[in-house]
Amino acid sequence: MVVEFLMWLTLFASITIAFSTFLLEAIIHDSTAYDMEFLWNHQYTLEELHLDR
């Protein structure tokens, strides 16, 4: 009974971590391009906005 509970808990934790990682990667990689295109209309470079890595 305890082993089955731990297996379900591990499965739920794995799904939650995978979703969180995917969401974080999507936000990090897409937000800068979105900001540059729609908010700033490519008026500035990443260095001017202090966004260079």
Secondary structure as GFF3:
##gff-version 3
##sequence-region A 1 53
A	DSSP	alpha_helix	2	34	.	.	.	ID=ss1
A	DSSP	pi_helix	35	39	.	.	.	ID=ss2
###
